Amino acid sequence: MTTYKMETQLTQIGNGFDELGAVSAPIYLSTAYRHEGIGVSKGYDYIRTGNPTRSILEKAIADIEGGEEGFACSSGMSAIQLIFSLFKTGDHIIATRDLYGGTYRLFELFAEQYRLSFTYWDGADDDTLASLIRPETKAVFIETPTNPLMREVDIVEIAAITKKKNLLLIVDNTFYTPLLQKPIADGADLVIHSGTKYLGGHNDLLAGLVVSNVPEITEKLRNYHNSYGNVLAPFDSWLLVRGMKTLALRMRQHETNAKRIVDYLRSQLLVTKVYYPGKGGMLSFELSKEAYVKPFLKALRLITFAESLGGVESLITYPATQTHADIPEALRLKYGLSNSLLRLSTGIEHPDDLVNDLDQAFRSLKKGVPVHG
Ligand SMILES: *Cc1c(COP(=O)(O)O)cnc(C)c1O
């Protein structure tokens, strides 16, 4: 079989599936499938257990991430929840500290309700990671680049430790997508996506994906996915496939635009720090005064102040009160997530228009705004 490059694999998802030759794969809404006799099935019985449209998506993400099997879930959070059904009371998990706020909130809930325990580490120092491992440690959970400080965590180095200590390595690959990072090839066991972000890509869909590359774990996840029922609906599965077809094209423009904006921000006097890992479409920056945040957001005309990322429209987020509001302020400030930090998800608009929008907002600040904002 020919192995195609990822751009081709993405574009071709679902093509060739339909017996009538439909290029865009059909959406199967049926909840039930007729059986020719007892114990005779064409592979599908009941919608929660398996759905042909969802299967196309699950197979595609498994192939693209280079894993064994994929599971499509109703949201990124439910994808994380699916993986966490592998753990039991008393288990310990080490996670990167600079996490998506909703993930942190879910971990706090697991700690409270199921007595899982969590240790957060900066994702940088392997010796520190090794020293945090206890007999009851079961997994290392990382987001790379970290969110919102955009630090890259070295998956290969961490995998060397988790393999030696027999721990699961779970990577949230939402920000880079498989185009920019292949966690399984780097040694991860499980990959998570919020399909709501780059894979969907149009700010119009909630979805999550898990890819497993460990046979015993895959077996368990298949059972939990069906048992809990946190599965993705057929229409949403189709919508996610449609989004993924243009991922490569979109990602190139996201990155071009992000680089242009980073250059602009680095020359802007009212910006004290710019966080950009050198690839992808996500960046963060710090304004010189917290009091500038409010008028700056208000002055933007094209870039939308809204809480998500990875779509064709540029969105700007204020992590302190939005995505990361559930992380205690003292903890946030300690690791560098300040109250002057803004996170920008660059869309695929023309870069000149994005830079001009930022520039007119900065000019309005310089004209003088009340410092109490
Ligand atoms: C948004 C997000 C999630 C949660 O996904 P939902 O689809 O919103 O449930 C998890 N991880 C990261 C990195 C995210 O950005």
The ligand as an SDF file (V2000), in Angstrom:
LIG
                    3D

 15 15  0  0  0  0  0  0  0  0999 V2000
   -9.6440   23.4740   24.5220 C   0  0  0  0  0  0  0  0  0  0  0  0
   -8.6210   22.5660   25.0280 C   0  0  0  0  0  0  0  0  0  0  0  0
   -8.9630   21.4050   25.7200 C   0  0  0  0  0  0  0  0  0  0  0  0
  -10.4050   21.0570   26.0090 C   0  0  0  0  0  0  0  0  0  0  0  0
  -11.0880   20.7640   24.8540 O   0  0  0  0  0  0  0  0  0  0  0  0
  -12.6930   21.0250   24.6440 P   0  0  0  0  0  0  0  0  0  0  0  0
  -12.8900   20.5620   23.2590 O   0  0  0  0  0  0  0  0  0  0  0  0
  -12.9260   22.4810   24.8650 O   0  0  0  0  0  0  0  0  0  0  0  0
  -13.3950   20.2050   25.6530 O   0  0  0  0  0  0  0  0  0  0  0  0
   -7.9410   20.5740   26.1280 C   0  0  0  0  0  0  0  0  0  0  0  0
   -6.6450   20.8650   25.8930 N   0  0  0  0  0  0  0  0  0  0  0  0
   -6.2830   21.9860   25.2350 C   0  0  0  0  0  0  0  0  0  0  0  0
   -4.8390   22.2520   24.9970 C   0  0  0  0  0  0  0  0  0  0  0  0
   -7.2490   22.8740   24.7910 C   0  0  0  0  0  0  0  0  0  0  0  0
   -6.8810   23.9880   24.1570 O   0  0  0  0  0  0  0  0  0  0  0  0
  1  2  1  0
  2  3  1  0
  2 14  2  0
  3  4  1  0
  3 10  2  0
  4  5  1  0
  5  6  1  0
  6  7  2  0
  6  8  1  0
  6  9  1  0
 10 11  1  0
 11 12  2  0
 12 13  1  0
 12 14  1  0
 14 15  1  0
M  END
$$$$
